[in-house]
Every structure is written in structure tokens, then in C-alpha cells.
Amino acid sequence: MLKLERRPEASQLMSYASPLIAIALMLVGGLLLFTALGKDPIEGFKVFFINPISDSYGISELFLKATPLMLCAIGLAVGFRANVWNIGAEGQLIVGAVAASAVALYFYEAEGAHVLILMVIAGAVGGMLWAAIPAFLKTRFDTNEILVSLMLVYVAQLLVSWLVHGPMMDPDGFNFPQSRLFEDSALLPILFEGTRLNLAFGFAVSALLVGYIFMFRSFAGFQMQVAGYAKDAARYAGFSAKRMIWIGMLSGGAMAGLAGMSEVAGPMGQITDHVSNNYGFAAIIVAFVARLNPVGIFFASLLMALLYLGGEQAQQYLALPSSISNVFQGMLLMFLLGSDVFINYRVRWKEAVA
């Protein structure tokens, strides 16, 4: 009989190598998947992974798609390092987008930089307020933050659906569930002419830098790391568990809300009931593939963005549903978790008892 036996000490080298192993296994799994679907695996690999970044515009789209993933993932990583499990970044992104859109529509005919500044503030605050709900319930009633934050995603989806079918609906939009197109004053500046890459990418890179300083160069970041590795030691040292929960949840909410703002003030230019492309959920995979490291988050976000673009290319050139990108995301997570199992456990033969 086979049994899993915990290793005395996990290999640090394999811990950092396992994301690369998971990526390699995902690529192999992708070739098998294309074959099973009756597609040429080499052509499928080319369409999915090469075509999306074959020119400068494609590369700019890669960075554009990676921007909300970077923002959400760095916010989540802060909490995850202290075992604060915010699974509701998707809902916080939606509420941040709603708050930013409310500012854009309120100042619809106004001009000036103050509109965009207020949208940034509103997006971050909106996400923080949505994340504050599970934080309060956790610290006050010891509820499970995983379940509460996840359930609030569905509340946020219903909220934005109601708004774009009602108060925020474009009066000249022929009853489509969408708001007016935002004025130029409510749109993020484009970084490179001829592309859609905007200033939000600068926000994302700045957030990664600030996140790195906080996690590895600040005392609060050290406290959260200790709380994640040894809860009893953190309590003995006098580190406040409630404070860790609030920091972890609010940082995730603020970054997710900013990601929502970057979507409505960037490539969308308005708010609809499909404001997010499951970026909040995908960012969870990004954070763990990156080992909760800001440098790793940058590259893992690019990989996840490539999966999104590859799904669109597969739909266009291979007649496959765009949701195939979700299959690749699932394979990546499954292989990562599988690799982690063998990093922490070894397989042992156990003799059957007669």
C-alpha cells in the first residue's frame, strides 16, 4: 500500500522550482489537450502561445491584460503571507469599478485631472470597503473569511448588474446594460501611441515595488510573515492578530478596487455587467505561482495574461471556445498543487496488515 509521509524538511530549491515544473507540465498537458480535440498540437501551441505576442501590439496587449492581475495579486499576497485568505478579490474589483464609474458619471461633463484622481481614490476605497466586511466579521465574530469574501463576489455581481440595468444605464444606449462612454477626462492616458496600454500599468509596477518594500523591508511586513509561519510565536511576541487581518484584507481590497478602476477607465471606457474577466480569481493562481513574491508576480501575471490572449486566439483560429484559457489556468494550478504535495511529502510503501 502507498502512503504519504511528511518530509522532515521541505527542499527550498524545489519550492522555487515547482512553479517552473508546473508550467512545463501545463505545456505538455496543452499539447495532449489539442491532440484530444483533434487539432494539430504544434499548430495549437503556436496559436495559443506564440501568435498573441508576435508583434509589438500583441506585447502591449499582454501587458494590458497583466495589469489588473498584478494589482490584484500583490494585494492578495500581502494577506496570504499572514494566512489571511481573501478569496473575494473578484467582488472587490467589481465594487471598485462601480465606485470609480460613479465618479466618472457624476462629473460627466467636467474637465481636469481631478476627475481621474477622484476615480483612483474611489476605486481603491470601494474595494477596501467591500473587503472590510469579511475583515470586520472575522475580527468581531470569528467568521470564516474565505466563505464570506467569496459569497460577497456574487453580491457584487448582482449589484453591478442592477446598476447597469437601472441607475447607471446609458439613456441613449438602446437598453443595453452599460453606462455612457466616459469622457476623455475620465480615461487613463495611453502610454504608447497606437496601443491600448495605459497609465494603469505604471500603477501596477509601482504597487509591486511598494509591496516588495512592505513585505521584505518593513516591520509590519515582518510581523505578517511571522504570523504566517508561526501563529503561536506571533502571539507570544505580542503581534496583533486582528491587525494582521485588517491589513491583509484592506490591502487586497484596495488593489483589487484599483484594478477595477483601471478597467473602466482604460480599455472598457464604461462600466458593464461584465466588468471583470475573472481577474480576481485568476490573481489567486498568480500569487501562488509567484510564491507570494512581487518579482514573481510580475512574471506570473504575464504568463496568466498570455493564457487569456491565447484563449482568444484559439477561438478565432482553431474554432475552440475562449474558455479553453480557463482549462490551462486549471491545469497550471493543479500541477502546482501536485508539485507542492511531493515537496512536502514523500511516497512510502506500507505493508498491508493481514
C-alpha positions in Angstrom: 0.0 0.0 0.0 1.1 3.6 -0.7 1.1 6.3 1.9 2.2 9.9 2.0 4.8 10.7 4.7 5.7 14.2 5.6 9.3 15.1 4.9 11.4 16.3 7.8 12.2 19.5 5.9 10.9 20.7 2.5 13.5 21.4 -0.1 13.9 25.2 -0.6 15.3 24.7 -4.1 12.3 22.5 -5.2 9.9 25.0 -3.6 11.1 27.7 -6.1 11.5 25.2 -8.9 7.9 23.8 -8.6 6.2 26.7 -10.4 8.6 26.0 -13.4 7.7 22.3 -13.2 4.0 23.2 -13.1 4.4 25.4 -16.2 6.3 22.7 -18.1 3.6 20.1 -17.2 0.9 22.6 -18.2 2.5 23.0 -21.7 2.7 19.2 -22.1 -0.9 18.9 -21.0 -1.8 21.5 -23.5 -0.3 19.5 -26.3 -2.2 16.5 -25.2 -5.4 18.5 -25.0 -5.0 19.9 -28.5 -4.5 16.3 -29.8 -7.6 15.1 -27.9 -9.6 17.9 -29.5 -8.5 16.8 -33.0 -6.2 19.8 -33.5 -2.6 19.8 -34.6 -0.7 20.2 -31.3 2.2 22.1 -32.8 -0.2 24.5 -34.6 -2.3 24.8 -31.4 0.8 25.6 -29.4 1.8 28.3 -31.9 -1.7 29.8 -32.0 -2.0 29.8 -28.2 1.4 30.9 -27.0 3.3 32.4 -30.0 0.8 34.3 -32.1 -0.5 36.6 -29.3 2.9 38.2 -28.8 4.2 38.0 -32.4 4.2 41.8 -32.8 4.6 45.0 -30.7 0.8 45.5 -30.4 0.4 42.0 -29.1 3.1 42.6 -26.5 1.3 45.8 -25.4 -1.9 43.8 -25.1 0.0 41.3 -22.9 1.0 44.0 -20.5 -2.5 45.5 -20.6 -4.1 42.1 -19.6 -1.4 41.6 -17.0 -2.1 44.9 -15.3 -5.2 44.0 -13.2 -3.7 40.6 -12.4 -0.6 42.3 -11.0 -2.7 44.7 -8.9 -5.0 42.0 -7.5 -2.2 39.5 -6.9 0.1 41.9 -5.0 -2.8 42.9 -2.7 -3.7 39.3 -2.1 -0.1 38.2 -1.5 0.2 40.6 1.5 -2.7 38.9 3.3 -1.8 35.3 2.1 1.7 35.7 3.8 -0.1 36.1 7.1 -2.7 33.3 6.4 -5.4 35.9 5.8 -7.4 34.2 3.0 -9.1 36.9 0.9 -10.8 34.9 -1.9 -13.1 37.8 -2.8 -10.8 40.0 -4.9 -13.2 39.5 -7.8 -16.0 41.2 -5.9 -13.7 43.9 -4.6 -12.6 44.6 -8.2 -16.2 45.0 -9.3 -17.1 47.3 -6.4 -14.0 49.4 -7.1 -15.1 49.7 -10.8 -18.6 50.7 -9.7 -17.2 53.4 -7.3 -14.9 54.8 -10.0 -17.7 54.7 -12.6 -20.0 56.6 -10.2 -17.4 59.4 -10.0 -16.9 59.4 -13.8 -20.7 59.7 -14.4 -21.2 62.3 -11.7 -18.5 64.6 -13.2 -19.6 63.6 -16.7 -19.0 67.0 -18.4 -16.3 68.1 -16.1 -12.7 68.6 -17.3 -9.4 68.4 -15.5 -7.2 66.0 -13.8 -9.3 66.0 -10.6 -11.8 63.6 -12.2 -9.2 60.9 -12.7 -7.7 61.4 -9.3 -11.1 61.0 -7.7 -11.7 57.9 -9.7 -8.5 56.3 -8.4 -9.3 57.2 -4.8 -12.9 56.0 -5.2 -11.8 52.7 -6.8 -9.4 51.9 -4.0 -11.8 53.0 -1.3 -14.6 51.0 -2.8 -12.5 47.8 -2.9 -11.4 48.4 0.7 -14.9 48.9 2.0 -16.0 45.6 0.3 -13.0 43.8 1.9 -13.8 45.4 5.2 -17.0 43.4 5.5 -15.2 40.0 5.9 -12.5 41.6 8.0 -15.0 43.0 10.5 -16.9 39.8 10.6 -13.7 37.8 11.1 -12.3 40.0 13.9 -15.7 40.5 15.6 -17.4 37.1 15.3 -14.6 34.9 14.1 -16.4 34.0 10.8 -14.6 32.3 8.0 -13.1 35.0 5.8 -12.8 32.5 2.9 -16.6 31.9 2.7 -17.6 35.5 3.5 -15.3 37.1 0.9 -16.3 34.5 -1.7 -20.0 35.0 -1.2 -19.7 38.7 -1.5 -18.4 38.2 -5.0 -21.9 37.1 -6.0 -23.5 40.1 -4.2 -21.1 42.4 -6.1 -22.1 40.8 -9.4 -25.8 41.3 -8.7 -25.1 44.9 -7.6 -23.4 45.9 -10.8 -26.0 44.1 -12.9 -28.7 46.1 -11.2 -26.9 49.3 -11.6 -26.2 48.9 -15.4 -29.8 47.9 -15.9 -31.1 50.8 -13.9 -29.4 53.9 -12.3 -26.2 53.7 -14.4 -27.7 52.7 -17.7 -27.0 54.9 -20.7 -30.3 56.7 -21.5 -29.3 56.7 -25.2 -27.9 53.1 -25.2 -31.0 51.3 -26.6 -31.5 49.4 -23.3 -28.1 47.7 -23.4 -26.8 47.0 -19.9 -24.0 49.5 -19.9 -23.2 53.1 -18.9 -22.4 56.0 -21.1 -18.9 56.1 -22.6 -16.7 58.1 -20.3 -15.3 61.5 -21.3 -11.6 61.9 -22.0 -11.1 63.4 -18.6 -12.1 60.1 -17.0 -9.8 57.9 -19.1 -6.3 56.9 -18.2 -3.6 58.3 -20.5 -2.2 56.0 -23.2 1.5 55.2 -22.7 2.4 54.3 -26.3 0.6 55.7 -29.3 -1.2 53.0 -31.4 -1.7 50.7 -28.4 -4.2 50.4 -25.5 -1.6 50.2 -22.8 -2.3 52.9 -20.3 -1.1 54.5 -17.1 -2.5 51.7 -15.0 0.5 49.6 -15.9 2.6 52.2 -14.1 0.3 51.8 -11.1 0.8 48.1 -11.2 4.6 48.3 -11.3 4.6 50.9 -8.6 2.3 48.6 -6.5 4.8 45.7 -6.9 7.6 47.9 -5.7 5.7 49.2 -2.7 4.6 45.6 -2.0 8.2 44.4 -2.0 9.3 47.2 0.4 6.4 46.5 2.7 6.8 42.7 2.8 10.6 42.5 3.0 11.8 45.8 4.3 9.2 46.9 6.9 8.5 45.8 10.5 4.7 45.4 9.7 5.7 43.1 6.8 7.9 41.1 9.2 5.0 40.8 11.6 2.8 39.4 8.9 5.4 36.9 7.8 5.9 35.7 11.4 2.1 35.3 11.8 2.0 33.2 8.6 4.9 30.9 9.6 4.3 30.6 13.3 1.0 31.9 14.7 1.8 31.0 18.3 5.2 32.7 18.0 3.5 35.9 16.7 1.0 35.8 19.6 3.8 35.3 22.1 5.7 38.3 20.6 2.6 40.4 21.0 1.7 40.9 17.4 -2.0 41.7 17.0 -3.8 39.0 15.0 -6.7 41.4 14.4 -4.3 44.0 13.0 -2.9 41.4 10.6 -6.4 40.5 9.3 -7.3 44.2 8.7 -4.0 44.9 6.9 -4.3 41.7 4.8 -7.9 42.3 3.8 -7.8 46.0 3.2 -4.6 45.8 1.1 -6.2 43.2 -1.1 -9.4 45.2 -1.4 -7.6 48.4 -2.3 -5.5 46.8 -5.0 -8.5 44.9 -6.4 -10.5 48.1 -6.4 -7.7 49.9 -8.2 -7.7 47.1 -10.8 -11.4 47.6 -11.3 -10.9 51.3 -11.8 -8.1 50.6 -14.3 -10.5 48.5 -16.4 -13.4 51.0 -16.6 -11.1 54.0 -17.1 -8.9 52.0 -19.5 -9.8 49.5 -22.2 -13.5 49.5 -21.4 -14.2 53.2 -21.2 -17.5 52.5 -19.4 -19.0 50.0 -17.0 -21.0 46.9 -18.0 -22.2 43.8 -16.1 -19.1 42.0 -17.5 -16.6 44.5 -16.0 -14.3 41.7 -14.9 -12.9 38.7 -16.8 -12.4 36.7 -13.6 -9.2 38.6 -12.9 -9.8 38.4 -9.2 -9.9 34.6 -9.2 -7.0 34.3 -11.7 -4.9 36.5 -9.4 -5.1 33.9 -6.7 -3.3 31.4 -9.1 -0.8 34.2 -10.0 0.0 34.8 -6.3 0.7 31.2 -5.6 2.7 30.5 -8.8 4.8 33.6 -7.8 5.3 32.2 -4.3 3.8 35.4 -2.9 6.9 37.3 -4.2 6.4 40.7 -6.0 9.1 39.9 -8.6 7.4 36.5 -9.3 4.0 38.2 -9.5 5.2 40.3 -12.4 6.2 37.3 -14.5 3.4 35.1 -13.4 0.9 37.8 -14.4 2.4 37.9 -17.8 2.0 34.1 -18.1 -1.6 34.3 -17.0 -2.3 37.2 -19.4 -0.8 35.1 -22.2 -3.3 32.4 -21.3 -6.2 34.9 -21.7 -4.8 36.1 -25.1 -4.2 32.5 -26.2 -7.8 31.7 -25.5 -9.0 34.5 -27.7 -6.6 33.3 -30.5 -7.8 29.7 -30.1 -11.4 30.9 -30.5 -10.6 32.8 -33.7 -8.2 30.4 -35.4 -8.9 27.0 -34.0 -12.7 27.3 -33.6 -12.3 26.4 -29.9 -14.3 28.2 -27.1 -12.4 31.1 -25.5 -13.0 29.3 -22.1 -10.1 27.0 -23.0 -7.9 29.5 -21.3 -9.7 28.5 -18.0 -8.6 24.9 -18.7 -5.0 26.0 -19.0 -5.4 28.0 -15.8 -6.8 25.0 -14.0 -4.0 22.7 -15.3 -1.4 25.2 -14.0 -3.0 25.3 -10.5 -3.4 21.5 -10.4 0.2 20.8 -11.4 1.4 23.5 -8.9 -0.5 21.9 -6.1 0.6 18.5 -7.1 4.2 19.6 -7.1 3.8 21.1 -3.7 2.5 17.8 -2.3 5.6 16.0 -3.3 7.8 18.8 -2.0 6.3 18.4 1.5 5.6 14.7 1.4 7.3 11.5 0.1 5.6 8.3 -1.1 6.2 5.3 1.1 5.3 1.7 0.7 3.3 0.4 3.7 2.9 -3.3 4.2 -0.7 -4.4 4.4 -1.8 -5.8 7.8 -3.1 -9.3 7.4 
